[in-house]
Amino acid sequence: MPRLLLINPDNPLVSITRHTYLNSWRVWKPLGLLVIAGLTPADWDVTIVDENMAAPDYDAMQPDLVGITAFTSQATRAYELAALWRRRGVPVVMGGIHASLCCEEAMSRVDAVVTGEAESVWAQVCADASAGKLARLYRGEFVATEKLQPARHDLLANQYRFGSIQTTRGCPLNCSFCSVTAFNGGRYRQRPIEAVIEELRLVEEDLVLFVDDNLFGTRKEHIERSKALLRAIIESGIRKRWVCQTTVNMADDAELLELAVQAGCFGVFIGFEATTPEGLVEVHKKFNTIRNRDLRDSVMTIQRHGIAVIGAFVIGLDTDTRGIGTTVAQTAGRYGVAAINVLILTPLPGTDLWKKLDAEGRILKKDFPNDWRYYTLNHPVAIFKNHSWRDLVDEMVACYRRFYSWPAILARAFEIGWRTRRILPALGVLVVNASYRLNLRNDLDTYARMDLDTGAPLAHRATATVPEAWQVVAPPRHSRQARS
């Protein structure tokens, strides 16, 4: 029986999964590898290793084929793993979003590359590997969603609090910094509801992340399909509690909100991205302001139904000025969100942002593949119009100091509990807020090891002292950790 080893690589700069109870609530299974496992012929023995969960003993493993997936921030480690296994004479195939968008780079470091969606080519990859004649490149095509097979949710059992499932592919929006459209396309493809229910029954965890980039969609027909899915979940008797990614238009449909709560939704991630209309234009997210939307009212409407809202913001835009960190914290507080995830504007391969900044000569971290490790969305890698790298670090600290102070966290948890009349959203606010507060320490440790004037690593610093001005939000770090 041939043996397949599938690996989700680690990046020490961003791994939040180890050793802390708080972080365990912000981690879910690597669904892409579970999908690949489900596509693998039954006569193969499949093992999945998630390096983010534990350090594996590769010396004890003897695979016949190694498959590696990677986001851009994982690419550096992915290539290290590929080199390790190729030295041992084991062929390596790499897929995922980074290999798809940086195909030539990946092909120079592995035996075979799968680009795009793997469903159309993975059976051929396995057949060729068995015959000892792997091709250099397999081009996956967009797959009709009715042909998608269930993932192997039985693998990696009892290691995660959250399971994961996907019901749509593609995103109807095209934010300038997001590579989803480049990878999955702009057409919003929806799986048959019956197939989603069948696979949801296979998810063993009680908590679930719907990994769809936009679960409910933006158009009337998207919303109606979402309602049908939610009704099917309710009628199936499946009792899962879940979170998802969506857009703020969810607040416009009372029936959708009621169905979502009945179906088990207790939290949503919404990308607010910018604090000004000019910023939203810059990132191609004018959708948030259609019909002069009152964002606070929308957030309040969602949370009154018992669904906590976590907001995402980006800093470092050309339209951002000094003080953007405090502005984001104030704006998020005004909206009433339960938590925030603040990211530094990062040009990822395949995005409009990459093309723009590359053409303008503004991408500084370009020692690839080594520098991919810094493309975590938490570390500066480019030239910013109104901020130096040190400025952005200071802005991030100012934002988190204000938003994640303990008085603010406790007040927010109480307010969410009172507004939703539910204990789970309030507890979720405490856990997520405390986790963000804790993990900022890792970012500050990393920043302290970098020359924030030039971006160069300070290799001579075996340990680094976090500047006093940054020691504002986090207790001592217990182990290697960072945000998701």
C-alpha positions in Angstrom: 0.0 0.0 0.0 1.6 3.3 -1.1 2.0 5.9 1.7 1.1 9.6 1.3 2.2 12.2 3.8 0.4 15.5 3.6 2.0 18.5 5.5 0.7 21.9 6.6 3.9 23.8 7.2 4.7 26.0 10.3 5.8 29.6 10.4 7.2 30.5 13.8 6.2 34.1 13.2 2.5 33.4 13.1 1.8 30.0 14.8 -0.7 30.6 17.6 -1.6 27.0 18.2 0.8 25.8 20.8 0.5 25.5 24.5 -2.2 28.0 25.4 -5.8 27.4 26.2 -6.8 30.8 24.7 -5.2 30.1 21.3 -6.9 26.7 21.0 -10.2 28.5 20.3 -8.8 30.3 17.2 -7.6 27.3 15.3 -9.3 24.9 12.9 -8.4 21.9 10.8 -6.4 22.5 7.5 -9.4 21.8 5.3 -7.4 21.8 2.1 -5.4 18.7 3.1 -8.5 17.0 4.3 -10.0 17.5 0.8 -6.8 16.1 -0.8 -7.1 13.1 1.5 -10.7 12.6 0.4 -9.6 12.6 -3.2 -6.8 10.1 -2.7 -7.5 6.5 -3.9 -8.6 4.1 -1.2 -5.6 1.9 -1.7 -3.3 4.7 -0.4 -2.4 5.1 3.3 -2.8 8.8 4.1 -1.2 10.7 7.1 -1.7 14.4 7.7 0.8 16.4 9.7 -0.1 20.0 10.9 3.2 21.4 12.0 1.3 24.2 13.7 0.0 21.8 16.3 3.1 19.9 17.2 6.7 19.2 16.1 6.5 15.9 14.1 9.0 13.1 14.2 9.8 12.9 10.5 12.5 10.3 11.1 9.8 7.8 12.1 8.0 8.3 8.8 8.6 6.5 5.5 6.2 8.0 2.9 6.3 7.2 -0.8 5.0 10.6 -1.7 4.9 13.9 0.2 2.3 16.6 -0.5 2.7 20.1 0.9 0.3 23.0 0.8 1.2 26.6 1.7 -0.1 30.1 2.0 2.6 32.7 1.1 3.8 33.1 4.6 4.4 29.3 4.8 6.3 29.1 1.6 9.8 29.4 3.2 9.1 26.5 5.5 7.4 24.5 2.7 10.6 24.7 0.6 12.7 23.6 3.6 10.5 20.6 4.0 10.6 19.8 0.3 14.4 19.8 0.4 14.4 17.5 3.4 12.3 14.9 1.8 13.9 15.1 -1.6 17.3 14.5 0.0 15.8 11.3 1.4 14.7 10.3 -2.1 11.0 10.9 -1.6 9.2 12.8 -4.4 7.4 16.0 -3.3 4.3 17.6 -4.8 3.3 21.1 -3.8 -0.1 22.8 -4.2 -2.2 25.6 -2.7 -2.5 29.2 -3.3 1.2 30.2 -3.2 2.4 27.4 -5.5 -0.4 28.3 -7.9 0.5 32.0 -8.0 4.3 31.5 -7.9 4.4 28.4 -10.1 7.9 28.8 -11.5 9.4 29.4 -8.1 7.7 26.3 -6.7 8.7 24.1 -9.7 12.3 24.9 -9.1 12.1 23.4 -5.5 9.8 20.4 -5.7 9.2 17.5 -8.1 5.7 18.4 -9.1 3.3 21.4 -8.7 -0.4 21.4 -8.7 -2.0 24.7 -9.6 -5.5 25.8 -9.0 -8.2 23.5 -7.7 -6.8 20.0 -7.3 -10.0 17.9 -7.8 -9.6 17.7 -11.6 -6.0 16.4 -11.4 -5.2 14.7 -8.1 -6.2 11.2 -9.2 -3.7 11.6 -12.1 -1.0 12.8 -9.7 -1.5 9.6 -7.6 -1.5 7.4 -10.6 1.7 9.0 -12.0 3.4 8.8 -8.6 2.6 5.1 -8.3 4.1 4.6 -11.8 7.2 6.6 -10.9 6.6 9.2 -13.6 5.3 12.4 -12.0 4.9 15.3 -14.4 6.4 18.6 -13.5 3.1 20.5 -13.6 -0.6 19.6 -13.2 -3.0 22.5 -14.0 -6.2 22.2 -11.9 -9.3 23.8 -13.3 -12.3 25.4 -11.7 -14.5 22.5 -10.5 -18.2 22.3 -10.8 -19.4 22.4 -7.2 -21.7 19.5 -7.7 -18.6 17.3 -8.3 -16.9 18.3 -5.1 -16.2 15.3 -2.8 -16.5 15.3 1.0 -13.2 15.9 2.9 -11.8 13.3 5.3 -13.1 14.8 8.5 -12.2 11.6 10.4 -8.5 12.5 10.1 -6.7 14.6 12.8 -9.5 13.6 15.3 -9.5 15.2 18.8 -6.8 17.7 18.0 -8.9 20.8 17.3 -11.8 22.6 18.9 -13.1 23.7 15.5 -13.8 21.6 12.5 -14.2 23.2 9.0 -16.3 22.9 5.9 -16.7 24.8 2.6 -20.0 25.5 0.9 -19.0 28.0 -1.8 -15.9 28.9 -3.8 -15.0 32.2 -5.3 -15.8 35.7 -4.1 -18.1 38.2 -5.7 -15.9 41.1 -4.5 -12.3 41.8 -5.6 -10.4 43.6 -2.8 -7.1 44.9 -4.0 -5.1 43.0 -1.3 -6.9 39.7 -1.5 -5.7 36.8 -3.7 -9.0 34.7 -3.5 -10.2 35.9 -6.8 -6.9 35.1 -8.5 -7.1 31.5 -7.1 -10.8 30.6 -7.0 -12.2 33.1 -9.5 -14.7 35.9 -9.1 -17.8 33.7 -9.9 -19.6 32.7 -6.7 -20.0 28.9 -7.0 -22.3 27.2 -4.6 -22.3 23.6 -3.6 -25.6 21.6 -3.7 -27.3 22.0 -0.3 -27.8 18.2 0.0 -24.0 17.7 -0.4 -23.2 20.3 2.3 -25.6 18.7 4.8 -24.2 15.2 4.0 -20.6 16.5 4.7 -21.6 18.5 7.7 -22.7 15.3 9.4 -19.2 14.0 8.9 -17.6 16.9 10.9 -16.8 15.5 14.3 -16.2 18.7 16.2 -19.1 20.5 17.9 -17.7 23.9 16.7 -17.3 24.6 13.0 -15.8 27.3 10.8 -17.4 27.7 7.4 -14.3 28.6 5.5 -16.2 30.3 2.6 -14.7 33.7 1.8 -18.3 35.0 1.9 -20.8 32.5 3.1 -24.0 34.5 2.4 -22.9 36.3 -0.7 -23.9 39.8 -1.9 -26.8 39.4 -4.4 -30.4 38.5 -3.9 -30.0 35.0 -5.4 -27.0 34.4 -3.1 -29.0 35.3 0.0 -31.9 33.1 -1.0 -29.6 30.1 -1.5 -28.1 30.8 1.9 -31.5 30.8 3.5 -32.3 27.5 1.9 -29.0 26.1 3.3 -29.8 27.4 6.8 -33.3 25.9 6.7 -31.7 22.6 5.6 -29.3 22.7 8.5 -32.2 23.4 11.0 -34.3 20.6 9.5 -31.5 18.1 9.5 -31.3 18.2 13.3 -27.5 18.8 13.2 -26.5 20.6 16.3 -23.3 22.5 15.6 -22.2 25.9 16.7 -20.4 27.8 14.0 -18.8 31.0 12.7 -18.2 32.2 9.2 -16.9 35.0 7.0 -19.4 37.3 5.4 -20.1 40.9 4.4 -22.0 43.5 6.4 -25.1 43.3 4.1 -26.0 40.3 6.3 -27.6 42.9 8.6 -30.2 43.9 5.9 -32.2 40.7 6.1 -34.0 39.9 9.3 -35.0 36.4 8.1 -31.4 35.6 7.2 -30.3 36.6 10.7 -33.0 34.6 12.4 -32.3 31.5 10.4 -28.5 31.8 11.0 -29.0 31.9 14.7 -31.4 28.9 14.6 -28.9 27.0 12.5 -26.1 27.5 15.1 -24.3 30.7 14.1 -22.7 32.6 17.0 -20.1 34.7 15.3 -19.1 36.3 12.0 -15.9 37.8 10.6 -16.6 41.0 8.6 -13.9 43.0 6.7 -14.4 46.7 7.3 -10.9 47.2 6.0 -10.7 51.0 6.1 -12.0 53.8 8.3 -12.7 56.3 5.5 -14.5 56.4 2.2 -11.2 57.1 0.5 -9.6 54.1 2.1 -12.5 51.9 0.9 -12.0 53.1 -2.6 -8.3 52.4 -2.4 -8.9 48.7 -1.4 -11.8 48.3 -3.8 -14.3 47.8 -1.0 -16.9 50.5 -1.8 -19.5 47.8 -1.2 -19.4 48.6 2.5 -20.9 52.1 1.9 -23.5 51.3 -0.6 -26.8 53.2 0.1 -25.0 55.3 2.8 -24.9 52.4 5.1 -24.7 53.1 8.9 -22.1 50.5 9.9 -22.7 50.8 13.6 -26.4 50.2 13.0 -25.6 47.1 10.9 -23.3 45.7 13.6 -25.8 46.3 16.3 -28.5 44.6 14.3 -26.4 41.5 13.8 -25.4 41.4 17.4 -28.9 41.9 18.7 -29.7 38.5 17.1 -27.0 36.8 19.3 -24.2 36.8 16.7 -20.9 38.4 17.7 -19.1 40.5 15.0 -15.3 40.4 14.6 -14.1 43.2 12.4 -11.0 43.2 10.2 -9.1 46.4 9.4 -6.0 47.2 7.3 -3.4 49.9 8.2 -0.7 51.3 5.9 -3.0 52.4 3.1 -1.9 55.4 1.0 -4.9 57.3 2.4 -3.9 56.5 6.1 -2.3 59.3 8.0 -0.5 59.4 11.4 -2.7 58.2 14.2 -4.5 55.5 12.1 -4.0 53.0 14.9 -6.0 55.1 17.4 -8.5 55.9 14.7 -9.1 52.2 14.0 -9.6 51.4 17.7 -12.0 54.3 18.0 -13.9 53.4 14.9 -14.2 49.7 15.9 -15.4 50.8 19.3 -18.0 53.1 17.7 -19.2 50.2 15.5 -19.5 48.1 18.6 -17.7 45.0 17.3 -16.8 42.2 19.6 -13.1 42.0 18.5 -10.8 43.3 15.9 -8.1 41.9 13.7 -5.8 44.6 12.5 -3.5 43.8 9.6 -0.6 45.6 7.9 -1.2 46.2 4.2 0.7 43.4 2.5 1.2 42.8 -1.2 0.5 39.1 -1.9 1.3 37.5 -5.2 -1.5 37.6 -7.7 -3.2 40.6 -6.2 -3.8 44.0 -7.7 -1.9 45.4 -4.8 1.2 43.4 -5.7 1.1 44.6 -9.3 0.7 48.2 -8.2 3.5 48.2 -5.5 5.8 46.1 -7.6 5.4 48.5 -10.6 6.2 51.4 -8.3 9.3 49.7 -6.8 7.7 49.7 -3.3 8.2 46.0 -2.3 11.3 45.9 -0.1 11.2 42.3 1.3 12.2 40.5 -2.0 14.9 38.0 -1.0 12.7 35.1 -2.0 12.0 32.5 -0.9 13.5 33.4 2.5 11.5 36.6 2.8 8.1 35.0 2.3 8.1 34.2 6.0 7.4 37.9 6.6 4.3 38.0 4.4 2.1 37.2 7.4 0.0 40.4 7.2 1.5 41.4 10.6 4.9 42.6 9.4 5.9 45.4 7.1 7.3 44.4 3.8 6.8 47.4 1.5 7.2 51.2 1.3 4.2 53.0 2.7 3.3 56.5 1.7 2.8 58.1 5.1 4.4 55.7 7.5 7.8 54.2 8.1 8.0 50.6 9.3 8.5 51.8 12.9 5.5 54.1 12.5 3.3 51.2 11.6 4.5 49.1 14.6 3.8 52.1 16.8 0.3 52.4 15.2 -0.4 48.8 15.8 0.6 49.0 19.4 -1.5 52.1 19.9 -4.5 50.4 18.4 -4.3 47.3 20.5 -3.3 49.2 23.7 -6.6 51.1 23.4 -8.9 48.3 22.1 -7.6 45.4 24.1 -7.0 47.0 27.6 -8.6 44.8 30.3 -11.3 47.4 31.2 -12.3 47.6 27.5 -12.4 43.8 27.1 -14.5 43.3 30.2 -16.9 46.1 29.2 -17.2 44.7 25.7 -17.9 41.1 26.9 -20.6 42.4 29.3 -22.2 44.6 26.6 -22.2 41.7 24.1 -23.8 39.4 26.7 -26.4 42.0 27.6 -27.2 42.8 24.0 -27.5 39.2 22.8 -29.0 37.8 26.0 -26.6 34.9 25.4 -23.6 33.6 27.5 -21.7 32.0 24.6 -21.1 35.2 22.6 -19.9 36.9 25.8 -17.5 34.1 26.7 -16.3 34.1 23.1 -15.5 37.8 23.3 -13.5 37.2 26.5 -11.5 34.3 24.9 -10.8 36.0 21.6 -10.0 39.3 23.1 -7.6 37.8 25.6 -6.0 35.7 22.9 -5.3 38.8 20.7 -3.9 40.6 23.7 -1.7 37.7 24.6 -0.3 37.1 21.1 0.7 40.7 20.4 3.8 39.9 22.6 5.0 37.5 19.8 4.8 40.3 17.2 6.6 42.7 19.4 9.4 40.1 20.0 9.7 39.7 16.3 9.7 43.5 15.6 12.5 43.8 18.3 14.6 41.5 16.3 14.3 43.6 13.1 15.9 46.9 12.2 12.6 48.8 11.6 14.5 51.6 9.8 15.8 49.3 7.1 13.7 46.1 7.5 16.9 44.0 8.0 16.9 41.2 10.6 19.2 41.8 13.5 20.9 38.5 13.3 23.3 39.3 16.2 20.4 39.5 18.7 20.0 36.1 20.1 17.4 37.7 22.3 15.8 41.0 22.0 14.4 43.4 24.5 11.0 44.7 23.6 11.1 48.6 23.8 9.5 50.0 26.9 6.9 51.9 24.8 5.7 48.6 23.4 5.2 46.8 26.7 1.6 47.8 27.0 -0.8 45.0 26.4 0.7 41.5 26.8 1.8 39.4 29.8 5.0 37.3 29.5 5.0 34.9 26.6 4.8 31.3 27.5 5.9 29.8 24.2 6.1 30.4 20.5 2.8 31.9 19.3 1.2 34.6 17.2 -2.1 35.6 15.7 -4.1 33.6 13.1 
